[in-house]
Amino acid sequence: MTATETGRAIAVRDTKTRERNLTRLQAKQNSERARREFAATLNALEDKLNVPKQVRRSTARLKVRLQQFTDEQPGVALAVAAGVVAVVGATVWLVVRAVVDDD
């Protein structure tokens, strides 16, 4: 084997070693990316399936919307509140009347 052939053999071996190391680095990066994506998916599922958390979020959104509505249209909000009170009062009156009449 001549010096040139030995140099080429070493160069080929070094190239293969670099490629193998690069492939290992790529595999490590791919696995880390896959882990991050999997963790994000699990977090999304946990958020979606956590009913108490969903109720808290929905309640918070509803409170904000109601506050905006009352700020923008206070007269209409007052009329709606009066209507709700009237409906609840009438319902309670009818239930009490039905119970008293049964006796």
C-alpha atoms as an extended CHARMM CRD file, in Angstrom:
* protein
*
       103  EXT
         1         1  MET       CA              0.0000000000        0.0000000000        0.0000000000  PROA      1               0.0000000000
         2         2  THR       CA              1.3710000000        3.3640000000       -0.9520000000  PROA      2               0.0000000000
         3         3  ALA       CA              1.1250000000        6.5430000000        1.0170000000  PROA      3               0.0000000000
         4         4  THR       CA             -1.4970000000        7.8790000000       -1.3780000000  PROA      4               0.0000000000
         5         5  GLU       CA             -3.6660000000        4.7880000000       -1.0080000000  PROA      5               0.0000000000
         6         6  THR       CA             -3.2900000000        4.9160000000        2.7640000000  PROA      6               0.0000000000
         7         7  GLY       CA             -4.2530000000        8.5940000000        2.7520000000  PROA      7               0.0000000000
         8         8  ARG       CA             -7.3470000000        7.8510000000        0.6690000000  PROA      8               0.0000000000
         9         9  ALA       CA             -8.3260000000        4.9680000000        2.9410000000  PROA      9               0.0000000000
        10        10  ILE       CA             -8.0220000000        7.2220000000        5.9830000000  PROA      10              0.0000000000
        11        11  ALA       CA             -9.9970000000        9.9620000000        4.2140000000  PROA      11              0.0000000000
        12        12  VAL       CA            -12.7650000000        7.4990000000        3.3020000000  PROA      12              0.0000000000
        13        13  ARG       CA            -12.8210000000        6.1530000000        6.8550000000  PROA      13              0.0000000000
        14        14  ASP       CA            -12.9210000000        9.7150000000        8.2690000000  PROA      14              0.0000000000
        15        15  THR       CA            -15.7460000000       10.6060000000        5.8910000000  PROA      15              0.0000000000
        16        16  LYS       CA            -17.7430000000        7.5320000000        6.9340000000  PROA      16              0.0000000000
        17        17  THR       CA            -17.1050000000        8.3250000000       10.5950000000  PROA      17              0.0000000000
        18        18  ARG       CA            -18.2900000000       11.9150000000       10.1090000000  PROA      18              0.0000000000
        19        19  GLU       CA            -21.3950000000       10.7230000000        8.2670000000  PROA      19              0.0000000000
        20        20  ARG       CA            -22.1650000000        8.1950000000       10.9900000000  PROA      20              0.0000000000
        21        21  ASN       CA            -21.7140000000       10.8440000000       13.6800000000  PROA      21              0.0000000000
        22        22  LEU       CA            -23.8770000000       13.2560000000       11.7300000000  PROA      22              0.0000000000
        23        23  THR       CA            -26.5250000000       10.5580000000       11.4070000000  PROA      23              0.0000000000
        24        24  ARG       CA            -26.3960000000       10.0040000000       15.1640000000  PROA      24              0.0000000000
        25        25  LEU       CA            -26.7910000000       13.7290000000       15.7600000000  PROA      25              0.0000000000
        26        26  GLN       CA            -29.7120000000       13.8570000000       13.3490000000  PROA      26              0.0000000000
        27        27  ALA       CA            -31.3130000000       10.8780000000       15.0910000000  PROA      27              0.0000000000
        28        28  LYS       CA            -30.8780000000       12.5600000000       18.4620000000  PROA      28              0.0000000000
        29        29  GLN       CA            -32.3890000000       15.7950000000       17.1500000000  PROA      29              0.0000000000
        30        30  ASN       CA            -35.2690000000       13.8890000000       15.5810000000  PROA      30              0.0000000000
        31        31  SER       CA            -35.9720000000       12.0190000000       18.8030000000  PROA      31              0.0000000000
        32        32  GLU       CA            -35.8680000000       15.2470000000       20.8330000000  PROA      32              0.0000000000
        33        33  ARG       CA            -38.2650000000       16.8990000000       18.3780000000  PROA      33              0.0000000000
        34        34  ALA       CA            -40.5860000000       13.8750000000       18.5500000000  PROA      34              0.0000000000
        35        35  ARG       CA            -40.5390000000       14.0140000000       22.3640000000  PROA      35              0.0000000000
        36        36  ARG       CA            -41.4320000000       17.7050000000       22.3260000000  PROA      36              0.0000000000
        37        37  GLU       CA            -44.3000000000       17.0810000000       19.8930000000  PROA      37              0.0000000000
        38        38  PHE       CA            -45.5340000000       14.1440000000       21.9770000000  PROA      38              0.0000000000
        39        39  ALA       CA            -45.4210000000       16.2410000000       25.1530000000  PROA      39              0.0000000000
        40        40  ALA       CA            -47.3730000000       19.0110000000       23.4110000000  PROA      40              0.0000000000
        41        41  THR       CA            -49.9720000000       16.4810000000       22.2520000000  PROA      41              0.0000000000
        42        42  LEU       CA            -50.3310000000       15.0560000000       25.7550000000  PROA      42              0.0000000000
        43        43  ASN       CA            -50.7070000000       18.5480000000       27.2090000000  PROA      43              0.0000000000
        44        44  ALA       CA            -53.4080000000       19.3700000000       24.6640000000  PROA      44              0.0000000000
        45        45  LEU       CA            -55.2750000000       16.1550000000       25.4810000000  PROA      45              0.0000000000
        46        46  GLU       CA            -54.9870000000       16.8310000000       29.2040000000  PROA      46              0.0000000000
        47        47  ASP       CA            -56.4070000000       20.3230000000       28.7290000000  PROA      47              0.0000000000
        48        48  LYS       CA            -59.2600000000       19.0650000000       26.5840000000  PROA      48              0.0000000000
        49        49  LEU       CA            -60.2200000000       16.1800000000       28.8910000000  PROA      49              0.0000000000
        50        50  ASN       CA            -59.8820000000       18.1040000000       32.1610000000  PROA      50              0.0000000000
        51        51  VAL       CA            -63.5420000000       19.0170000000       32.7540000000  PROA      51              0.0000000000
        52        52  PRO       CA            -63.0430000000       21.2600000000       35.8080000000  PROA      52              0.0000000000
        53        53  LYS       CA            -60.4330000000       23.2810000000       33.9200000000  PROA      53              0.0000000000
        54        54  GLN       CA            -62.7730000000       23.6020000000       30.9170000000  PROA      54              0.0000000000
        55        55  VAL       CA            -65.6030000000       24.7670000000       33.2070000000  PROA      55              0.0000000000
        56        56  ARG       CA            -63.3170000000       27.3800000000       34.8030000000  PROA      56              0.0000000000
        57        57  ARG       CA            -62.2480000000       28.6530000000       31.3820000000  PROA      57              0.0000000000
        58        58  SER       CA            -65.8190000000       28.7980000000       30.0920000000  PROA      58              0.0000000000
        59        59  THR       CA            -66.9880000000       30.5820000000       33.2280000000  PROA      59              0.0000000000
        60        60  ALA       CA            -64.1910000000       33.1240000000       32.9400000000  PROA      60              0.0000000000
        61        61  ARG       CA            -65.0420000000       33.7690000000       29.2630000000  PROA      61              0.0000000000
        62        62  LEU       CA            -68.7390000000       34.1430000000       30.1260000000  PROA      62              0.0000000000
        63        63  LYS       CA            -67.9550000000       36.6190000000       32.9070000000  PROA      63              0.0000000000
        64        64  VAL       CA            -65.8700000000       38.7140000000       30.5250000000  PROA      64              0.0000000000
        65        65  ARG       CA            -68.5980000000       38.6770000000       27.8720000000  PROA      65              0.0000000000
        66        66  LEU       CA            -71.2890000000       39.6300000000       30.4010000000  PROA      66              0.0000000000
        67        67  GLN       CA            -69.1290000000       42.4470000000       31.7420000000  PROA      67              0.0000000000
        68        68  GLN       CA            -68.5790000000       43.7710000000       28.2050000000  PROA      68              0.0000000000
        69        69  PHE       CA            -72.3160000000       43.5090000000       27.5000000000  PROA      69              0.0000000000
        70        70  THR       CA            -73.2600000000       45.4140000000       30.6520000000  PROA      70              0.0000000000
        71        71  ASP       CA            -70.6220000000       48.0690000000       29.9180000000  PROA      71              0.0000000000
        72        72  GLU       CA            -71.8390000000       48.5390000000       26.3350000000  PROA      72              0.0000000000
        73        73  GLN       CA            -75.6140000000       48.3070000000       26.9400000000  PROA      73              0.0000000000
        74        74  PRO       CA            -76.4970000000       48.8640000000       30.5950000000  PROA      74              0.0000000000
        75        75  GLY       CA            -80.2100000000       49.4570000000       29.9150000000  PROA      75              0.0000000000
        76        76  VAL       CA            -80.6540000000       46.2020000000       28.0420000000  PROA      76              0.0000000000
        77        77  ALA       CA            -78.6710000000       44.3360000000       30.7040000000  PROA      77              0.0000000000
        78        78  LEU       CA            -80.9370000000       45.7630000000       33.4010000000  PROA      78              0.0000000000
        79        79  ALA       CA            -84.0410000000       44.7260000000       31.4580000000  PROA      79              0.0000000000
        80        80  VAL       CA            -82.6800000000       41.1970000000       30.9950000000  PROA      80              0.0000000000
        81        81  ALA       CA            -81.8860000000       40.9570000000       34.7190000000  PROA      81              0.0000000000
        82        82  ALA       CA            -85.4130000000       42.1380000000       35.5980000000  PROA      82              0.0000000000
        83        83  GLY       CA            -86.8750000000       39.5530000000       33.2280000000  PROA      83              0.0000000000
        84        84  VAL       CA            -84.8220000000       36.7720000000       34.8030000000  PROA      84              0.0000000000
        85        85  VAL       CA            -85.9180000000       37.8440000000       38.2750000000  PROA      85              0.0000000000
        86        86  ALA       CA            -89.5630000000       37.8820000000       37.1380000000  PROA      86              0.0000000000
        87        87  VAL       CA            -89.3200000000       34.4000000000       35.6170000000  PROA      87              0.0000000000
        88        88  VAL       CA            -87.6080000000       32.9520000000       38.7030000000  PROA      88              0.0000000000
        89        89  GLY       CA            -90.1530000000       34.6400000000       41.0010000000  PROA      89              0.0000000000
        90        90  ALA       CA            -93.1050000000       33.3430000000       38.9840000000  PROA      90              0.0000000000
        91        91  THR       CA            -91.6490000000       29.8300000000       38.9520000000  PROA      91              0.0000000000
        92        92  VAL       CA            -91.1300000000       29.8420000000       42.7170000000  PROA      92              0.0000000000
        93        93  TRP       CA            -94.6420000000       31.1950000000       43.2580000000  PROA      93              0.0000000000
        94        94  LEU       CA            -96.1630000000       28.4870000000       41.0490000000  PROA      94              0.0000000000
        95        95  VAL       CA            -94.2080000000       25.7100000000       42.7950000000  PROA      95              0.0000000000
        96        96  VAL       CA            -95.1580000000       26.9600000000       46.2550000000  PROA      96              0.0000000000
        97        97  ARG       CA            -98.7930000000       27.3380000000       45.1990000000  PROA      97              0.0000000000
        98        98  ALA       CA            -98.8270000000       23.7780000000       43.7910000000  PROA      98              0.0000000000
        99        99  VAL       CA            -97.3570000000       22.3650000000       47.0080000000  PROA      99              0.0000000000
       100       100  VAL       CA            -99.7980000000       24.3160000000       49.2330000000  PROA      100             0.0000000000
       101       101  ASP       CA           -102.8150000000       23.3120000000       47.0970000000  PROA      101             0.0000000000
       102       102  ASP       CA           -101.8850000000       19.6180000000       47.3770000000  PROA      102             0.0000000000
       103       103  ASP       CA           -102.2150000000       19.7090000000       51.1660000000  PROA      103             0.0000000000
